[in-house]
Amino acid sequence: MRKWNRQKIIKELRKITRDKGISPGVNQIPSYLYGACYNYFGSFNKAKKAAGLKIEKMKYNPIKKSAHKISKEFMYILGVIYGDGYENLTENEHGSSGRISLAVTDQDFALTFKKYLEKWSGLKAKYKINEEGLYQIILYSVDACRIIEKIDLKRIPKLKKEFGFMFLRGLFDSDGGVIGENLDNRKIAKRWVHLSNNNHQLLALTKTIFNRLKIDYSMKGRIKSGFGSKKMQYQINIYNLRDIFKYYKFIGFNTKRKIKKLERVINSYEEAYLNKVNEELKW
């Protein structure tokens, strides 16, 4: 265990400043050094002051008032966060911090998430390509995280149906997809829409919304094999053309790669059958 004193802390802070070329923030120092600053100086900023380093004033980004109301943008964001997205809120005696982020391979998905985040919150989100080559979106906002953490999934079926549809669109953009193989051969063609997840409450919500749309589906489970996980992974599949049509009309995808594949699957059915289904659904 490293032994600290005030002089060692000052020396370490100055070294980090030289290495980085800037006065470091909380996120740019090791957690053990932050703890030492707090123990010996009472706070990180007091330690920086003793080291003669520049102290940046904390910036507070207030979220716009309308963000406290349910909207289509918010529901899409929520769906993404329950899928590939990430939200973290920290509140303790040292202060508060909040972060919403998404890192994915589809650039258009990332940019759509960014657009919705900014429209909903009124704040500017960061966009970059991270070290893994993924398109990453980051929004720092305590208010935004607080709003997200207050939402109970059980409340969603009681909202306007369009809000539930947008939630599922965000979720399916993250964890959903389309299978379309051998589309030119009806006998061996594989055509379905799917969602994979292990959150029972999330799966129950998805089934509730599908039931209201009268979308038939099947669900199967298997032990997730990735990374040695022992969790049961479930997959919801939509096979029937009528039900795929309903999914396409009411929920769909924002990710171009997925929506184009879904359209190819739908258009692969014989024209007479498509017209019949179209007429039955009275589009």
VMD Tcl script that draws the C-alpha trace (Angstrom):
set ca {
  {0.00 0.00 0.00}
  {1.42 3.37 -1.00}
  {2.13 5.80 1.83}
  {1.08 9.38 1.18}
  {1.77 12.76 2.72}
  {0.98 16.26 1.55}
  {4.29 16.75 -0.27}
  {4.04 13.44 -2.14}
  {0.52 14.31 -3.27}
  {1.63 17.73 -4.52}
  {4.56 16.16 -6.34}
  {2.31 13.56 -8.00}
  {-0.24 16.17 -9.10}
  {2.49 18.32 -10.66}
  {3.91 15.27 -12.47}
  {0.51 14.42 -13.95}
  {0.12 18.05 -15.04}
  {3.49 17.95 -16.83}
  {2.67 14.63 -18.50}
  {-0.76 15.68 -19.71}
  {0.06 19.30 -20.42}
  {-3.02 20.51 -18.52}
  {-4.22 20.83 -14.97}
  {-5.95 17.43 -14.45}
  {-9.59 16.93 -13.63}
  {-11.06 14.28 -11.36}
  {-11.42 11.84 -14.26}
  {-7.75 12.23 -15.20}
  {-6.16 11.02 -11.97}
  {-6.16 7.56 -10.34}
  {-8.86 6.93 -7.76}
  {-6.27 6.25 -5.04}
  {-4.73 9.71 -5.64}
  {-8.15 11.33 -5.46}
  {-8.75 9.57 -2.14}
  {-5.38 10.79 -0.83}
  {-6.22 14.37 -1.86}
  {-9.46 14.17 0.07}
  {-7.85 12.59 3.15}
  {-4.91 15.03 3.42}
  {-6.40 18.26 2.02}
  {-10.13 17.91 2.48}
  {-10.87 18.07 -1.26}
  {-9.28 17.60 -4.68}
  {-9.39 21.31 -5.48}
  {-7.65 22.20 -2.19}
  {-4.86 19.78 -3.10}
  {-4.57 21.38 -6.56}
  {-4.44 24.82 -4.97}
  {-1.60 23.71 -2.67}
  {0.24 22.40 -5.75}
  {-0.23 25.75 -7.50}
  {-2.36 24.22 -10.26}
  {-5.20 25.87 -12.14}
  {-8.63 25.08 -10.76}
  {-11.44 24.86 -13.29}
  {-14.83 25.97 -12.09}
  {-17.43 23.22 -12.17}
  {-19.75 23.64 -15.12}
  {-23.42 22.96 -14.63}
  {-25.40 22.19 -17.73}
  {-29.08 22.61 -16.88}
  {-31.37 20.44 -18.97}
  {-34.25 22.21 -20.71}
  {-37.59 22.18 -18.89}
  {-39.44 20.21 -21.57}
  {-37.05 17.28 -21.01}
  {-38.97 16.48 -17.84}
  {-41.98 15.53 -19.98}
  {-42.27 12.21 -21.80}
  {-41.49 12.55 -25.52}
  {-40.79 10.28 -28.48}
  {-37.13 11.32 -28.40}
  {-36.83 10.45 -24.73}
  {-38.46 7.05 -25.20}
  {-36.08 6.20 -28.04}
  {-33.12 7.23 -25.87}
  {-34.44 5.08 -23.02}
  {-34.78 2.07 -25.32}
  {-31.20 2.48 -26.54}
  {-29.89 2.76 -22.98}
  {-31.59 -0.51 -22.04}
  {-29.81 -2.03 -25.03}
  {-26.33 -0.98 -26.17}
  {-26.33 2.33 -24.32}
  {-24.93 3.26 -20.92}
  {-26.09 5.60 -18.18}
  {-24.31 6.29 -14.88}
  {-25.21 8.70 -12.10}
  {-22.89 9.25 -9.13}
  {-23.99 11.35 -6.18}
  {-22.02 11.42 -2.96}
  {-20.36 13.77 -0.48}
  {-17.79 14.73 -3.13}
  {-20.38 15.94 -5.64}
  {-22.49 14.68 -8.52}
  {-21.70 13.47 -12.00}
  {-23.80 11.96 -14.77}
  {-22.95 10.37 -18.08}
  {-24.95 8.89 -20.95}
  {-23.03 7.17 -23.73}
  {-23.28 4.84 -26.70}
  {-20.48 3.17 -28.69}
  {-21.50 1.21 -31.82}
  {-20.31 0.10 -35.26}
  {-23.13 1.86 -37.19}
  {-22.34 5.54 -37.64}
  {-25.91 6.47 -38.57}
  {-27.19 4.81 -35.39}
  {-24.73 6.80 -33.28}
  {-25.62 10.08 -35.00}
  {-29.35 9.42 -34.62}
  {-28.84 8.82 -30.91}
  {-26.86 12.07 -30.71}
  {-29.60 14.00 -32.53}
  {-32.29 12.66 -30.21}
  {-30.19 13.31 -27.10}
  {-29.59 16.93 -28.08}
  {-33.20 17.58 -29.11}
  {-34.52 16.09 -25.87}
  {-32.02 17.62 -23.45}
  {-31.10 20.91 -25.13}
  {-27.45 20.06 -24.43}
  {-24.55 19.35 -26.77}
  {-23.36 15.74 -26.91}
  {-19.82 14.72 -27.85}
  {-19.11 12.59 -30.91}
  {-15.88 10.70 -31.54}
  {-14.35 7.47 -32.80}
  {-12.97 5.68 -29.76}
  {-9.85 3.52 -29.38}
  {-11.77 0.43 -30.47}
  {-12.88 2.11 -33.69}
  {-16.49 2.47 -32.54}
  {-18.63 5.57 -33.08}
  {-19.17 6.99 -29.61}
  {-21.64 9.53 -28.28}
  {-21.28 11.03 -24.78}
  {-23.52 13.43 -22.89}
  {-22.49 14.68 -19.46}
  {-25.58 15.69 -17.49}
  {-26.67 14.94 -13.95}
  {-30.21 16.12 -14.73}
  {-30.53 13.80 -17.73}
  {-29.39 10.79 -15.71}
  {-31.75 11.61 -12.86}
  {-34.71 11.72 -15.24}
  {-33.75 8.39 -16.81}
  {-33.28 6.66 -13.46}
  {-36.73 7.77 -12.27}
  {-38.53 5.99 -15.10}
  {-40.17 2.68 -14.18}
  {-40.59 0.28 -17.12}
  {-43.98 -0.72 -15.71}
  {-45.19 2.79 -16.50}
  {-44.55 2.52 -20.26}
  {-47.65 0.46 -21.21}
  {-49.79 3.15 -19.56}
  {-48.37 5.89 -21.83}
  {-49.49 6.75 -25.35}
  {-48.89 3.79 -27.64}
  {-46.50 5.84 -29.81}
  {-44.15 6.18 -26.83}
  {-44.01 2.41 -26.41}
  {-43.28 2.02 -30.13}
  {-40.36 4.46 -29.91}
  {-38.98 2.68 -26.85}
  {-38.95 -0.59 -28.78}
  {-37.37 1.09 -31.80}
  {-34.45 2.21 -29.64}
  {-34.22 -1.22 -28.04}
  {-34.33 -3.06 -31.40}
  {-31.78 -0.66 -32.92}
  {-29.53 -1.84 -30.08}
  {-30.34 -5.50 -29.44}
  {-32.60 -6.42 -32.34}
  {-32.03 -7.45 -35.93}
  {-33.34 -9.09 -39.08}
  {-32.56 -12.49 -40.56}
  {-32.90 -12.62 -44.34}
  {-31.20 -15.56 -46.03}
  {-31.90 -17.40 -49.31}
  {-34.64 -14.90 -50.09}
  {-34.86 -16.01 -53.71}
  {-35.76 -19.57 -52.71}
  {-39.03 -19.79 -50.80}
  {-38.46 -23.37 -49.61}
  {-35.22 -22.64 -47.77}
  {-35.62 -18.90 -47.11}
  {-35.03 -17.66 -43.56}
  {-37.04 -14.54 -42.71}
  {-37.65 -13.12 -39.27}
  {-37.17 -10.14 -36.91}
  {-35.52 -10.86 -33.57}
  {-34.57 -9.37 -30.21}
  {-32.03 -10.88 -27.78}
  {-31.91 -9.90 -24.10}
  {-31.76 -11.38 -20.59}
  {-33.77 -8.71 -18.75}
  {-37.09 -10.34 -17.79}
  {-38.87 -7.03 -17.21}
  {-37.70 -5.76 -20.59}
  {-38.88 -8.92 -22.32}
  {-42.25 -8.72 -20.58}
  {-42.67 -5.10 -21.73}
  {-41.81 -6.08 -25.32}
  {-44.39 -8.88 -25.24}
  {-47.03 -6.52 -23.81}
  {-46.57 -4.04 -26.66}
  {-46.55 -6.84 -29.25}
  {-49.76 -8.28 -27.78}
  {-51.48 -4.89 -28.10}
  {-50.46 -4.77 -31.75}
  {-51.60 -8.39 -32.14}
  {-48.11 -9.33 -33.31}
  {-47.52 -13.07 -32.97}
  {-44.05 -14.04 -31.77}
  {-42.12 -16.91 -30.28}
  {-39.58 -16.83 -27.48}
  {-36.79 -19.24 -26.71}
  {-33.97 -19.27 -24.18}
  {-30.44 -20.58 -24.07}
  {-27.40 -20.29 -21.83}
  {-25.38 -17.35 -23.11}
  {-22.03 -18.65 -24.28}
  {-20.11 -15.38 -24.66}
  {-17.40 -14.48 -22.11}
  {-18.19 -17.56 -20.02}
  {-21.56 -16.16 -18.94}
  {-24.00 -18.53 -17.24}
  {-26.99 -16.18 -17.67}
  {-29.97 -17.35 -19.65}
  {-30.30 -15.34 -22.86}
  {-33.76 -15.06 -24.42}
  {-34.69 -14.36 -28.02}
  {-38.04 -13.08 -29.29}
  {-38.69 -13.86 -32.96}
  {-41.36 -12.61 -35.40}
  {-41.85 -14.95 -38.35}
  {-45.21 -14.34 -40.05}
  {-45.37 -11.76 -42.87}
  {-48.43 -10.07 -41.34}
  {-46.61 -9.62 -38.06}
  {-43.37 -8.51 -39.72}
  {-45.46 -5.94 -41.62}
  {-46.95 -4.66 -38.38}
  {-43.51 -4.40 -36.82}
  {-42.28 -2.49 -39.89}
  {-45.23 -0.08 -39.84}
  {-45.45 0.72 -36.13}
  {-41.94 0.15 -34.75}
  {-39.25 -0.35 -37.38}
  {-35.61 0.67 -37.10}
  {-33.64 3.90 -37.37}
  {-30.45 2.06 -38.27}
  {-30.26 2.07 -42.09}
  {-28.58 -1.33 -42.34}
  {-31.41 -2.98 -40.42}
  {-34.34 -1.17 -42.05}
  {-33.00 -1.93 -45.55}
  {-32.66 -5.60 -44.67}
  {-36.19 -5.63 -43.26}
  {-37.53 -4.11 -46.48}
  {-35.68 -6.72 -48.56}
  {-37.25 -9.46 -46.46}
  {-40.76 -8.02 -46.92}
  {-40.28 -7.52 -50.65}
  {-39.02 -11.09 -51.05}
  {-42.53 -12.47 -50.62}
  {-44.61 -13.13 -53.70}
  {-46.45 -10.05 -54.92}
  {-49.88 -11.68 -54.74}
  {-49.30 -12.66 -51.10}
  {-47.99 -9.18 -50.28}
  {-51.06 -7.57 -51.80}
  {-53.34 -9.92 -49.88}
  {-51.67 -9.10 -46.55}
  {-51.68 -5.43 -47.44}
  {-55.41 -5.54 -48.06}
  {-56.12 -7.48 -44.87}
  {-54.27 -4.87 -42.83}
  {-56.09 -2.08 -44.72}
  {-53.06 0.09 -45.28}
}
mol new
graphics top color blue
foreach p $ca { graphics top sphere $p radius 0.5 }
foreach p [lrange $ca 0 end-1] q [lrange $ca 1 end] { graphics top cylinder $p $q radius 0.2 }
display resetview
